[in-house]
Amino acid sequence: MDSKLNFNRPHVFYSCYIKLSREGEQFIPEHVFTYIESGKLLVNDGRAETVLQQGDFAFYVKNHLAKFTKIPSLESGEFKAVSVLLDTDTLKQFARNFGYTAKQAKHNGGVVTLESNPLYISYTKSLLAYLEKPEEHSDALLRLKVNEAILLLLETKPEMTDILFDFNEPGKIDLKAFMTRNFHFNVDLSRFAYLTGRSLSTFKRDFQKIFSTTPNKWLQQKRLDEAYFLISQKGRKPSDVYLEVGFENLSHFSFAFKKAFGITPSQLQP
């Protein structure tokens, strides 16, 4: 996800990169319908890695953690993706207008791959005019394009009803299992609390009972231990590891690593 998106407005957006990028929010706050125009996208939601190639369509499921790696095309030298954010307010209004409700359990993964369809292709092409100067188009007009995307998904993949119109908050889940699986995602504690079905204060209290330490201390040590393993046992480079395990920048990672283990990450390399 692009970290500077305004989620308060109906949004049709265009991602373009000319170099490898792992930047961006690692939490999906709203559903997104996307098309990979050029390059390749790797999406890791903590359960599996999905590879999206040029020409692929996909749907990102809200309230999931995910890491996005954008890889430019060898031919064009660019990564390009066209996406439509399906905001909750629009989906709720759509559900009221047309009587849609979710009946089954929500999708467990963060990504739903979609088979290419002529309707998707035509729709994506129609978005280009909006992408040239999106600020010139009214919210009402953009909302129509969002509604069109919802209709396309329902027509081509009816089972999406149970994902699109599930407005329940995440329920309380096993905190230890969740954190052990997702510690490498670089998100605020409030995100972890929300996804485990807890208030921030309850999350911190439960965390202390389970791990006998604070969330911040546990996360840093867990990430450092994983980095130590990847560098010493897997021969990985520190510059490739720090983002993977959840650090924001290489300098902070190196400082914390040396403080914890007495040597720098580069000194540990085989």
N, C-alpha and C positions, 0 to 999 in steps of 0.2 A: 504494500500500500504506500502511496505517496504521503509523506508526513505532513504536508502543508495544505491538504485538502480542507475545504470548508464543508463540514458535514451538516450544516444547518440549512443548506440550499440544495435543490435538485441538481445533480451534477453529472455532466457528461465530460469526461476528461481524457487527455492524451498524454501518454508517457513516452518520452524519447530520450535515449541515452546513447552516447558514442563510446562509452567504455564500461567495463564490468562494474556493476553496482550492487551492493548488498545493503544500501541505506533504506530507511523508511520504517514506518510503524510496524511492530511485530505483533500487533493485535488487530483483528478485523472487526471493527465496531458496527458495520452495516453490510448487508449483502451487496455483492458486486458481480455484474455480468461483464465479461471481458473477452477481447479478441486479440490474438497475437499477430500483428501485421508483419513484423520482421524480427529476426533473432530468436532467442530461446529464453524461457523463463523456468526456473527451478523453484518450486514451492514446497517447503518442508513444514508440516503442521505438527511435528512431534510424534506422529504415528507412521507416516510414510512420506516419501518425496515424490511429488508429481512433476513430470517434465512436460512442459507445453512448448510445442514447436510452432514455427511460422504457419499460419492458417488455422490454428487450433482455437476453439472456443472453450470457455470454462466459466464456472460460477463459484465465487468465494462465499462461504457460509459465515454469517456474522457470529460474534462471540466465540471466535477461535483464535488461538495463537498460530502465527505462521511467519516463516522467514522467506523472503523473496530475493532471489538472485537473478538479475537481469543480464543476459549475455548477448552482446551485439552480434549481428549476422556477419559471417566471414565475407559474404558478397558485398553487402551494402555498408558494412561497418557501423550499423545502427541497430538499436533495439527500439521497437515501436509497438505500442499496445493501445487499443481504443477500449475504454471502459465506461460503464454506466453504473452509478451507485443507486441502489434501490433502497431509499431511506424508509425508516419504520413508519413515519407519519403517512407517507404515500401508500404503503402497503396496508395500513390499518383502514385508510379511507377506501381503498380499493376493495378490501374485504367487506366493509359495511355496504358499499354500493352494489356488490355482486353476490353477496352471501357466501363468501369463502371462509372456511375454517380448517385448521389443521387437526387431523384425527390420529396420526401415528406419531411415534417417537421421532425426535429430530435426528438429522444426519450426524453421525459421529465424527466424520472427518471435516477438515476445513475447505476441501476443494471437491467440486463435482465437475468431472469432465463431460463435455457436451459434444455429441457427434455433429460434424459440419452439416449445415442445412441451408438450402438456398434462401430461406426466409431470414436466417441470421446474417447471411452475406449481404442481402439487399438492405437490411436494417442498418448494418454497420456503415455501408456506403452512404446512407442517408444522413449519417451523423456528421459527415465531413464539414458541411456548411456551418454547423453549430460549433465545431472545433476551431474554425478559423478565427472567429471573434465571439466567443461565448458571452462576453460581457454585454454584447449588444442585444441579446435575446432575453425576453422576460421569463420570470420564474414559471408563469403559466405555460409558456411554450415548451420550456424544458421539462416541465412535469408531464406533458403529453408524451414526450419521448421516453420518459421513465415508465409511464403506463404502457406504452407500446412494447417495451422490453418485457414487462410482466406478462402481457397477453401472449407474446411469442413463446415464453418459457412454459406457460400453462398449456398452450396448444401443442407444442412439440414434445413436452415432457410432463404429463399431467401429475406425476408423483411429486413434482416440485411444490405442489400445494402444501404439503406437510412441512416444508422448509420455509417457504415464503411467508406463511401465515401463522407460524408458531411465535407468539409474542410473550411466551413465558420467560421469566428470569431464570438464569442457571440455578439448579437446585443444589443443596448441600451434598458434597461428595467427599470421598476419602482424600483428606488433605495430604497425607504422607505419600500416597501413590501418585497423586497429581504433581506435587512439587518435585519428586524424584524423577519423573518423566519430563518435566518442563522447565527445570532450573536454568537451562541455557537460553531461554527467551529473555531478551532485555526489555522488560516492561516494569511499570511501577507496581509497588505492592498492592495498590488499590485494584489493579487489574487481576492479580492473582486472587485477591480476596473475593472479588466479584465472580470470577469463574469457578470458585469453589463453593459459592453460595453463602458467603459470609460478609458481614460488615468488616471494615478494616480492623476495628478493635477486637472483634471476635476472632478474626483470622490471626492476629498477633498473639492473642491469648492461647488459642488452640495450638498454634505453631510452637510456642514455648513449652507447652505440655508434652508435645510429641518429640521435639528435637532437642529440648533442654538448652536452647539458645535463641537469639533473635533471628528473624528472617534475613536481615541484611548480612549478619555475620555468617549464617549458614550458606546463603547464596554465594557470597564471595569465596568461601573456602571450597564449596562444592565445584564452582567454576574453575578455581585454581587447580584443584586435584585432577579434574578432567583434562585441563590444559597440560599438566605435568605428564599425564599418561599419554596423551596424543603426541607430545614432543619427544619424550624419552622412549616410548615403545613403538610408536607408529612412524617416527621420523618426520613428523609434520613441522612446518616452519612457524615460528611465533606469529609472523605477520598474517598467516592464514588461519591461525587458531583463535586469536583473541575475540574476533567477532562471533565465531562459531560457538564459543562457550558462554557468550553473554556480556562481554566487556564492550564499552563504547569506543575506546581508543587505545592505541598500542602503548602509549606512554604510561597511562594509568595501569594497564595490565602488567607492564614490565616492572613498575614500582611495587605493585601489590605482590607480584610473584617473588621478587627478590626479598621482600619483607617476610614472606611466608616460608621460603625455602633456602634463603641465604645465598642464592645465585640468580643470575639473570636468566631469562628464557633462552637466550642465544648460547649461554654457557652450558646449558643442558643438552643442546642438540648433539646427536651422535657424531 
